[in-house]
Amino acid sequence: MDYKNAEGYADPTAYEALTAVAKSEKSYKPLVYICSPYSGDVEANVKAAREYCRLAVDKGYIPVAPHLLYPQFMDDNDPAERKLGMSFGNALMDSCSELWVCGDRLSPGMEAEFDRASEKNMTIKFLTKENEECSNG
């Protein structure tokens, strides 16, 4: 930031405003929705979801992983509770800037999340088990 304007005069108001914007942009971390399997081998899938969340943090994102939260107090095997949990996840997805599709398979729940993100024209990234980006959607 330059303290002086284009004509060479001191412009403290503009300088402070632009400096504040630059600082706020540096501290902004976008939300990313972590889309990975839950059902099946729940223990392994939870471990993998945690790793994807850690990767998001390491890359400067705030991870959102509803499948790590809601099964702690809701029954994923109860169709009504699963549907409610999915709707909660949809509400959270609305605040995210990206969807990361993680792993080597798409579960039915992941397909629904992918379809919703596609309809919303979200940025979609695909990550392998090794936490490497393999393509963009």
DODOKE-551953 format. One record per atom (N, C-alpha, C, O): residue number from 0; atom name; x, y, z. Coordinates in Angstrom, 1 decimal, padded with zeros to 4 digits. Each point is the difference from the previous one (the first is absolute). Layout:
# DODOKE-551953
    nr   atom       xx       yy       zz
   NUM     CA        X        Y        Z
...
//
This chain:
# DODOKE-551953
    nr   atom       xx       yy       zz
     0      N    000.8   -001.2    000.0
     0     CA   -000.8    001.2    000.0
     0      C    000.9    001.2    000.0
     0      O    001.0    000.1    000.7
     1      N   -001.4    000.9   -001.5
     1     CA    000.7    001.2    000.0
     1      C   -000.8    001.1    000.8
     1      O   -001.2    000.1   -000.2
     2      N    001.9    000.6    001.0
     2     CA   -000.6    001.0    000.9
     2      C   -000.4    001.2   -000.8
     2      O   -000.9    000.8    000.4
     3      N    001.5   -000.6   -001.6
     3     CA   -000.4    001.1   -000.8
     3      C   -000.9   -000.4   -001.2
     3      O    000.1   -001.1   -000.5
     4      N   -000.9    002.0    000.1
     4     CA   -000.9   -000.3   -001.2
     4      C    000.8    000.2   -001.3
     4      O    001.2    000.2    000.0
     5      N   -001.9   -000.4   -001.1
     5     CA    000.6    000.0   -001.3
     5      C    000.7    001.4   -000.3
     5      O    000.9    000.0   -000.9
     6      N   -001.4    001.0    001.5
     6     CA    000.5    001.4   -000.2
     6      C    001.2    000.3    000.9
     6      O    000.6    001.1   -000.1
     7      N   -000.3   -002.0    001.0
     7     CA    001.1    000.2    000.9
     7      C   -000.3    000.6    001.4
     7      O    000.9    000.2    000.8
     8      N   -002.2    000.0   -000.6
     8     CA   -000.4    000.6    001.3
     8      C   -000.3   -001.1    001.0
     8      O   -000.4   -001.1   -000.4
     9      N    000.6    001.4    001.6
     9     CA   -000.3   -000.9    001.1
     9      C   -001.5   -000.2    000.0
     9      O   -000.8    000.9    000.0
    10      N    000.4   -002.2    000.2
    10     CA   -001.4   -000.4    000.0
    10      C   -000.2   -001.0    001.1
    10      O   -000.1   -001.2   -000.3
    11      N    000.2    001.6    001.6
    11     CA   -000.1   -001.0    001.1
    11      C   -001.3   -000.7    000.1
    11      O    000.0   -001.2    000.4
    12      N   -001.1    001.7   -000.8
    12     CA   -001.3   -000.7    000.1
    12      C    000.0   -001.2   -001.0
    12      O   -000.3   -001.1    000.4
    13      N    000.7    001.4   -001.6
    13     CA    000.0   -001.1   -001.0
    13      C    001.0   -001.0    000.4
    13      O   -000.2   -001.2   -000.2
    14      N    001.4    001.6    000.7
    14     CA    001.0   -000.9    000.4
    14      C   -000.5   -001.0    001.1
    14      O    000.2   -001.2   -000.1
    15      N   -000.8    001.8    001.1
    15     CA   -000.5   -000.8    001.1
    15      C   -001.1   -001.0   -000.4
    15      O    000.0   -001.1    000.4
    16      N   -000.9    001.6   -001.3
    16     CA   -001.1   -000.9   -000.5
    16      C    000.6   -001.1   -000.8
    16      O   -000.4   -001.2    000.2
    17      N    001.3    001.5   -001.1
    17     CA    000.6   -001.1   -000.8
    17      C    000.9   -000.9    000.8
    17      O    000.0   -001.2   -000.3
    18      N    000.6    001.7    001.3
    18     CA    000.8   -000.9    000.9
    18      C   -000.9   -000.9    000.8
    18      O    000.3   -001.2    000.1
    19      N   -001.4    001.7    000.3
    19     CA   -001.0   -000.8    000.8
    19      C   -000.5   -001.1   -000.9
    19      O   -000.2   -001.2    000.4
    20      N   -000.2    001.5   -001.7
    20     CA   -000.5   -001.0   -000.9
    20      C    001.1   -001.1   -000.2
    20      O   -000.3   -001.2    000.0
    21      N    001.5    001.6   -000.2
    21     CA    001.1   -000.9   -000.3
    21      C    000.2   -001.0    001.2
    21      O    000.2   -001.2   -000.2
    22      N   -000.3    001.8    001.4
    22     CA    000.2   -000.9    001.2
    22      C   -001.2   -000.9    000.1
    22      O    000.2   -001.2    000.4
    23      N   -001.4    001.6   -000.6
    23     CA   -001.2   -000.9    000.1
    23      C    000.0   -001.1   -001.0
    23      O   -000.4   -001.1    000.3
    24      N    000.9    001.4   -001.5
    24     CA    000.1   -001.0   -001.1
    24      C    001.0   -001.1    000.4
    24      O   -000.2   -001.1   -000.3
    25      N    001.3    001.5    001.0
    25     CA    001.0   -000.9    000.4
    25      C   -000.5   -001.0    001.0
    25      O    000.5   -001.1    000.1
    26      N   -001.4    001.6    000.8
    26     CA   -000.5   -000.8    001.1
    26      C   -001.2   -000.9   -000.4
    26      O   -000.4   -000.8    000.8
    27      N   -000.2    001.1   -002.0
    27     CA   -001.2   -000.7   -000.4
    27      C    000.4   -001.4   -000.4
    27      O    001.0   -000.3   -000.7
    28      N   -001.7   -000.7    001.2
    28     CA    000.1   -001.4   -000.3
    28      C   -001.3   -000.5   -000.6
    28      O   -001.0    000.1    000.8
    29      N    001.0   -000.5   -002.0
    29     CA   -001.3   -000.5   -000.6
    29      C   -000.4   -001.3    000.6
    29      O    000.8   -000.8    000.5
    30      N   -002.2    000.5   -000.4
    30     CA   -000.5   -001.2    000.4
    30      C    000.0   -001.0   -001.1
    30      O   -000.3    000.3   -001.2
    31      N    000.7   -001.6    001.5
    31     CA    000.0   -001.0   -001.0
    31      C   -000.8   -001.2    000.6
    31      O    000.3   -000.4    001.1
    32      N   -001.2   -000.1   -001.9
    32     CA   -000.9   -001.1    000.4
    32      C    000.8   -001.3   -000.3
    32      O    000.3   -000.3   -001.2
    33      N   -000.1   -000.6    002.2
    33     CA    000.7   -001.2   -000.2
    33      C   -001.0   -001.1   -000.3
    33      O   -000.9   -000.3    000.8
    34      N    001.0   -000.3   -002.0
    34     CA   -001.0   -001.0   -000.5
    34      C    000.8   -001.3    000.0
    34      O    000.8   -000.2   -001.0
    35      N   -001.0   -000.7    001.9
    35     CA    000.7   -001.3    000.0
    35      C   -000.9   -001.0    000.6
    35      O   -001.0    000.3    000.7
    36      N    001.3   -001.6   -000.9
    36     CA   -000.9   -001.1    000.5
    36      C   -000.1    000.0    001.5
    36      O    001.0    000.4    000.7
    37      N   -002.2   -000.8   -000.2
    37     CA   -000.1   -000.2    001.5
    37      C   -000.4   -001.5    000.2
    37      O    000.7   -000.7    000.8
    38      N   -001.7    000.2   -001.4
    38     CA   -000.5   -001.3    000.2
    38      C    001.0   -001.1   -000.5
    38      O    000.9    000.4   -000.7
    39      N   -001.2   -001.6    001.1
    39     CA    000.9   -001.1   -000.4
    39      C    001.0   -000.2    001.2
    39      O   -000.4   -000.3    001.1
    40      N    001.7    000.5   -001.4
    40     CA    001.0   -000.1    001.0
    40      C    000.1    001.4    000.7
    40      O    000.9    000.8   -000.3
    41      N   -001.8   -000.6    001.2
    41     CA   -000.2    001.3    000.7
    41      C    001.4    000.5    000.6
    41      O    000.3    001.1   -000.1
    42      N    000.3   -002.0    000.8
    42     CA    001.3    000.4    000.7
    42      C    001.0    000.5   -001.0
    42      O    000.6    001.1    000.2
    43      N   -000.4   -001.8   -001.3
    43     CA    001.0    000.4   -001.0
    43      C   -000.5    001.3   -000.7
    43      O    000.8    000.8   -000.3
    44      N   -002.1   -000.7    000.0
    44     CA   -000.5    001.1   -000.7
    44      C    000.1    001.3    000.8
    44      O    000.2    001.1   -000.5
    45      N   -000.4   -001.2    001.8
    45     CA    000.1    001.1    000.9
    45      C    001.5    000.4    000.1
    45      O    000.3    001.2    000.0
    46      N    000.5   -002.1    000.1
    46     CA    001.5    000.3    000.0
    46      C    000.4    000.7   -001.3
    46      O    000.7    001.0    000.1
    47      N   -001.2   -001.4   -001.2
    47     CA    000.3    000.6   -001.3
    47      C   -000.6    001.4   -000.1
    47      O    000.7    001.0   -000.4
    48      N   -001.9   -000.8    000.9
    48     CA   -000.7    001.3    000.0
    48      C    000.8    001.0    000.9
    48      O    000.1    001.2   -000.4
    49      N    000.4   -001.7    001.5
    49     CA    000.8    000.9    000.9
    49      C    001.3    000.4   -000.8
    49      O    000.4    001.2    000.1
    50      N    000.2   -002.1   -000.9
    50     CA    001.2    000.3   -000.7
    50      C   -000.3    001.1   -001.1
    50      O    000.8    000.9   -000.2
    51      N   -002.0   -001.1   -000.5
    51     CA   -000.4    001.0   -001.0
    51      C   -000.2    001.4    000.7
    51      O    000.4    001.0   -000.6
    52      N   -001.0   -001.0    001.8
    52     CA   -000.2    001.2    000.7
    52      C    001.4    000.7    000.4
    52      O    000.1    001.2   -000.2
    53      N    000.8   -002.0    000.6
    53     CA    001.3    000.5    000.3
    53      C    000.7    000.6   -001.2
    53      O    000.6    001.0    000.1
    54      N   -000.8   -001.7   -001.2
    54     CA    000.6    000.5   -001.3
    54      C   -000.6    001.4   -000.3
    54      O    000.7    000.9   -000.4
    55      N   -002.0   -000.8    000.6
    55     CA   -000.7    001.3   -000.3
    55      C    000.6    001.1    000.9
    55      O    000.3    001.1   -000.5
    56      N   -000.1   -001.4    001.8
    56     CA    000.6    001.0    000.9
    56      C    001.4    000.4   -000.5
    56      O    000.4    001.1    000.0
    57      N    000.4   -002.2   -000.3
    57     CA    001.3    000.3   -000.5
    57      C    000.1    000.8   -001.3
    57      O    001.0    000.8   -000.2
    58      N   -002.1   -000.8   -000.6
    58     CA    000.0    000.8   -001.2
    58      C   -000.7    001.3    000.2
    58      O   -000.2    000.7   -001.0
    59      N   -000.2   -000.4    002.2
    59     CA   -000.5    001.4    000.3
    59      C   -001.5    000.0   -000.1
    59      O   -000.6    001.1   -000.1
    60      N   -000.1   -002.2    000.2
    60     CA   -001.5    000.0    000.0
    60      C   -000.5   -000.4    001.4
    60      O    000.7   -000.4    000.8
    61      N   -002.0    000.7   -000.7
    61     CA   -000.7   -000.4    001.2
    61      C   -000.9   -001.2   -000.4
    61      O   -000.9    000.2   -000.8
    62      N    001.2   -001.4    001.2
    62     CA   -000.7   -001.2   -000.4
    62      C   -001.4   -000.1    000.6
    62      O   -000.2    000.3    001.2
    63      N   -000.8   -000.7   -002.0
    63     CA   -001.3   -000.3    000.5
    63      C   -000.3   -001.5   -000.3
    63      O   -000.1   -000.3   -001.2
    64      N   -000.1   -000.5    002.2
    64     CA   -000.2   -001.5   -000.2
    64      C   -001.1   -000.4    000.9
    64      O    000.2   -000.5    001.1
    65      N   -001.4    000.6   -001.6
    65     CA   -001.2   -000.3    000.8
    65      C    000.0   -001.5    000.4
    65      O   -000.5   -000.4    001.1
    66      N    001.1   -000.5   -001.9
    66     CA    000.0   -001.4    000.3
    66      C    000.9   -000.3    001.2
    66      O    000.0   -001.2    000.5
    67      N    000.8    002.1   -000.1
    67     CA    000.8   -000.2    001.2
    67      C   -000.7    000.6    001.3
    67      O    000.3   -000.4    001.1
    68      N   -001.3    001.2   -001.4
    68     CA   -000.7    000.7    001.1
    68      C   -001.3   -000.8    000.4
    68      O   -000.2   -000.5    001.1
    69      N   -000.7    000.5   -002.1
    69     CA   -001.4   -000.5    000.3
    69      C   -000.1   -001.4    000.5
    69      O   -000.8   -000.3    000.8
    70      N    001.6   -000.7   -001.3
    70     CA   -000.1   -001.4    000.5
    70      C    000.4   -000.1    001.5
    70      O   -000.3   -001.0    000.6
    71      N    000.8    002.0   -000.1
    71     CA    000.4    000.0    001.5
    71      C   -001.3    000.0    000.8
    71      O    000.0   -000.5    001.2
    72      N   -001.1    001.1   -001.7
    72     CA   -001.2    000.1    000.8
    72      C   -001.3   -000.4   -000.8
    72      O   -001.1    000.1    000.5
    73      N    001.3   -000.5   -001.7
    73     CA   -001.1   -000.4   -000.9
    73      C    000.3   -001.4   -000.5
    73      O    001.2   -000.4   -000.2
    74      N   -002.2   -000.4   -000.1
    74     CA    000.1   -001.4   -000.5
    74      C    000.0    000.0   -001.5
    74      O   -001.0    000.2   -000.6
    75      N    002.2   -000.4    000.0
    75     CA    000.1    000.0   -001.5
    75      C   -000.8   -001.2   -000.6
    75      O   -000.3    000.0   -001.1
    76      N    000.1   -001.0    002.0
    76     CA   -000.8   -001.2   -000.5
    76      C   -001.5    000.2    000.0
    76      O   -000.7   -000.8   -000.5
    77      N    000.2    001.9    001.1
    77     CA   -001.4    000.3    000.1
    77      C   -000.3    000.9   -001.2
    77      O    000.5    001.1   -000.1
    78      N   -001.3   -001.6   -000.9
    78     CA   -000.2    000.8   -001.2
    78      C   -000.5    001.5    000.3
    78      O    000.4    000.9   -000.7
    79      N   -001.2   -000.7    001.6
    79     CA   -000.5    001.3    000.3
    79      C    001.1    000.9    000.6
    79      O    000.1    001.2   -000.4
    80      N    000.7   -001.8    001.3
    80     CA    001.1    000.8    000.5
    80      C    001.1    000.3   -001.0
    80      O    000.6    001.0   -000.1
    81      N   -000.4   -002.0   -000.8
    81     CA    001.0    000.2   -001.1
    81      C   -000.4    001.1   -000.9
    81      O    000.8    000.8   -000.4
    82      N   -002.1   -000.8    000.0
    82     CA   -000.6    001.0   -000.8
    82      C    000.2    001.4    000.6
    82      O    000.3    001.0   -000.6
    83      N   -000.6   -000.9    001.9
    83     CA    000.1    001.2    000.8
    83      C    001.5    000.5    000.0
    83      O    000.3    001.2   -000.2
    84      N    000.6   -002.1    000.4
    84     CA    001.4    000.3    000.0
    84      C    000.5    000.5   -001.3
    84      O    000.8    000.9   -000.1
    85      N   -001.3   -001.6   -001.0
    85     CA    000.4    000.5   -001.3
    85      C   -000.5    001.4   -000.3
    85      O    000.6    000.8   -000.6
    86      N   -001.8   -000.5    001.1
    86     CA   -000.6    001.4   -000.2
    86      C    000.9    001.0    000.8
    86      O    000.2    001.1   -000.4
    87      N    000.3   -001.5    001.6
    87     CA    000.9    000.9    000.8
    87      C    001.2    000.2   -000.9
    87      O    000.5    001.1    000.0
    88      N    000.1   -002.1   -000.5
    88     CA    001.2    000.1   -000.9
    88      C   -000.3    000.9   -001.2
    88      O    000.9    000.8   -000.3
    89      N   -002.0   -000.9   -000.3
    89     CA   -000.4    000.9   -001.1
    89      C    000.1    001.4    000.4
    89      O    000.4    000.9   -000.7
    90      N   -001.0   -000.6    001.9
    90     CA    000.0    001.4    000.5
    90      C    001.5    000.5    000.2
    90      O    000.3    001.1   -000.3
    91      N    000.5   -002.0    000.8
    91     CA    001.4    000.4    000.2
    91      C    000.7    000.2   -001.3
    91      O    000.8    000.9   -000.2
    92      N   -001.1   -001.8   -000.8
    92     CA    000.6    000.1   -001.3
    92      C   -000.3    001.4   -000.7
    92      O    000.9    000.5   -000.7
    93      N   -002.0    000.1    001.0
    93     CA   -000.4    001.3   -000.5
    93      C    001.0    001.1    000.3
    93      O    000.1    001.0   -000.7
    94      N    000.6   -001.2    001.8
    94     CA    001.0    001.0    000.5
    94      C    001.4   -000.3   -000.6
    94      O    000.9    000.8    000.3
    95      N   -000.7   -001.9   -000.9
    95     CA    001.3   -000.4   -000.5
    95      C    000.3    000.5   -001.4
    95      O   -000.9    000.2   -000.8
    96      N    002.2    000.1    000.6
    96     CA    000.4    000.4   -001.4
    96      C    000.4   -001.1   -000.9
    96      O    000.0    000.1   -001.2
    97      N    000.4   -001.3    001.8
    97     CA    000.4   -001.1   -000.8
    97      C   -000.5   -001.3    000.6
    97      O   -000.3   -000.1    001.2
    98      N    000.2   -000.9   -002.0
    98     CA   -000.3   -001.4    000.4
    98      C    001.2   -000.8   -000.4
    98      O    000.4    000.0   -001.1
    99      N    000.1   -000.8    002.1
    99     CA    001.1   -000.9   -000.3
    99      C   -000.5   -001.4    000.0
    99      O   -000.5   -000.4    001.1
   100      N    000.5   -000.3   -002.2
   100     CA   -000.4   -001.4   -000.1
   100      C    001.2   -000.8    000.3
   100      O    001.0    000.0   -000.8
   101      N   -001.0   -000.7    001.9
   101     CA    001.2   -000.7    000.5
   101      C   -000.1   -001.5   -000.1
   101      O   -001.1   -000.6    000.4
   102      N    002.2    000.0   -000.7
   102     CA    000.0   -001.5    000.0
   102      C   -000.1   -000.6   -001.4
   102      O    000.0    000.7   -001.0
   103      N   -000.2   -002.0    000.9
   103     CA    000.0   -000.7   -001.3
   103      C   -001.4   -000.5   -000.3
   103      O   -000.1   -000.8   -001.0
   104      N   -001.0    001.2    001.7
   104     CA   -001.3   -000.5   -000.3
   104      C   -001.0    001.1    000.4
   104      O    000.2    000.8    000.9
   105      N   -001.4   -000.9   -001.6
   105     CA   -001.1    000.9    000.4
   105      C   -001.1   -000.8    000.6
   105      O   -000.5   -000.9   -000.6
   106      N    000.2    001.2    001.9
   106     CA   -001.1   -000.7    000.6
   106      C   -001.3    000.8   -000.4
   106      O    000.1    001.0   -000.6
   107      N   -001.2   -001.6    000.8
   107     CA   -001.3    000.7   -000.3
   107      C   -000.1    001.4    000.6
   107      O   -000.5    000.9   -000.6
   108      N    000.9   -000.8    001.9
   108     CA    000.0    001.3    000.6
   108      C    000.9    001.0   -000.6
   108      O   -000.3    001.2   -000.2
   109      N    001.5   -001.7   -000.2
   109     CA    000.9    000.9   -000.7
   109      C   -000.5    000.4   -001.4
   109      O    000.2    001.2   -000.4
   110      N   -000.9   -002.1   -000.3
   110     CA   -000.6    000.3   -001.3
   110      C   -001.0    001.2    000.2
   110      O    000.0    000.9   -000.8
   111      N   -000.8   -001.0    001.8
   111     CA   -001.0    001.0    000.3
   111      C    000.7    001.4    000.3
   111      O   -000.5    001.0   -000.5
   112      N    001.6   -001.1    001.2
   112     CA    000.7    001.3    000.3
   112      C    000.7    000.5   -001.3
   112      O   -000.1    001.2   -000.2
   113      N    000.6   -002.1   -000.6
   113     CA    000.6    000.5   -001.2
   113      C   -001.0    000.6   -000.9
   113      O    000.2    001.1   -000.6
   114      N   -001.4   -001.7    000.5
   114     CA   -001.0    000.5   -000.9
   114      C   -000.5    001.4    000.5
   114      O   -000.2    000.9   -000.8
   115      N    000.1   -000.8    002.1
   115     CA   -000.4    001.3    000.5
   115      C    001.0    001.1   -000.3
   115      O   -000.3    001.1   -000.4
   116      N    001.6   -001.4    000.6
   116     CA    001.1    000.9   -000.2
   116      C    000.0    000.4   -001.5
   116      O    000.3    001.1   -000.4
   117      N   -000.5   -002.1   -000.5
   117     CA    000.0    000.3   -001.4
   117      C   -001.1    000.9   -000.4
   117      O    000.2    000.9   -000.8
   118      N   -001.4   -001.1    001.4
   118     CA   -001.2    000.9   -000.3
   118      C    000.3    001.4    000.5
   118      O   -000.5    000.9   -000.6
   119      N    001.3   -000.8    001.6
   119     CA    000.3    001.4    000.6
   119      C    001.2    000.6   -000.7
   119      O    000.5    001.1    000.4
   120      N    000.1   -001.8   -001.4
   120     CA    001.2    000.4   -000.7
   120      C    001.2    000.3    001.0
   120      O    000.7    000.9   -000.3
   121      N   -000.6   -001.7    001.3
   121     CA    001.1    000.1    000.9
   121      C    001.3   -000.5   -000.7
   121      O   -000.1   -000.8   -000.9
   122      N    001.2    001.2    001.4
   122     CA    001.3   -000.5   -000.5
   122      C    000.1   -001.4    000.7
   122      O   -000.2   -000.2    001.2
   123      N    000.5   -000.8   -002.0
   123     CA    000.1   -001.4    000.4
   123      C    001.3   -000.5   -000.3
   123      O    000.5    000.0   -001.1
   124      N    000.2   -000.6    002.1
   124     CA    001.3   -000.6   -000.1
   124      C   -000.1   -001.4    000.4
   124      O   -000.7   -000.4    000.9
   125      N    001.5   -000.5   -001.6
   125     CA    000.0   -001.4    000.3
   125      C    001.4   -000.3    000.6
   125      O    001.0    000.4   -000.6
   126      N   -001.0   -001.1    001.7
   126     CA    001.3   -000.4    000.6
   126      C    000.1   -001.5    000.2
   126      O   -001.0   -000.7    000.2
   127      N    002.2    000.2   -000.4
   127     CA    000.2   -001.4    000.1
   127      C    000.2   -000.4    001.5
   127      O    000.0    000.8    000.9
   128      N    000.1   -002.1   -000.7
   128     CA    000.3   -000.5    001.4
   128      C    001.3    000.6    000.5
   128      O    000.1    000.2    001.3
   129      N    000.8    000.1   -002.1
   129     CA    001.3    000.5    000.4
   129      C   -000.1    001.5    000.2
   129      O    001.1    000.7    000.1
   130      N   -002.3   -000.1   -000.1
   130     CA   -000.2    001.4    000.2
   130      C    000.6    000.9   -001.1
   130      O    000.4    001.1    000.3
   131      N   -000.4   -001.6   -001.5
   131     CA    000.5    000.7   -001.1
   131      C   -001.1    000.4   -000.9
   131      O   -000.9   -000.8   -000.3
   132      N    000.9    002.1   -000.2
   132     CA   -001.1    000.4   -000.9
   132      C    000.2   -000.7   -001.3
   132      O    001.1    000.0   -000.5
   133      N   -002.1   -000.6    000.0
   133     CA    000.1   -000.7   -001.3
   133      C   -000.7    000.7   -001.2
   133      O    000.3   -000.2   -001.1
   134      N   -001.3    001.0    001.4
   134     CA   -000.7    000.8   -001.0
   134      C   -000.9    001.0    000.6
   134      O   -000.4   -000.1    001.2
   135      N   -000.1    001.0   -002.0
   135     CA   -001.0    001.0    000.4
   135      C   -001.3   -000.3   -000.7
   135      O    000.0   -000.5   -001.2
   136      N   -001.1    000.8    001.8
   136     CA   -001.3   -000.2   -000.6
   136      C   -000.5    001.4   -000.4
   136      O   -001.1    000.0   -000.6
//
